[in-house]
Amino acid sequence: MNFWTLPWLTIGPGPAGLEREAYYAGWLVVGDWLAHGMSFSEIARIPEKEMPHRVGPHEALMAETKR
């Protein structure tokens, strides 16, 4: 991730035109995990290094919301 990517996704509109798009994507992923039986406690215990591998499969979920 380059220097400008993080502010672009967290402050202004991102690629889908949504304000604070990274936060929105996070809510989608957490909501999906909760819907599939994970608890907030389990989500909070996911190690930071493991998070990209856990979030990666949710790219299709996020792509659906762009329509």
Buried (B, 14 or more C-beta within 10 A) or exposed (E): EEEEEEEBBEEEEBEEEBEBBBEBBBEBBBEBBEEEEBEEEEBEEBEEEEEEEBBEEBEEBBEEEEE
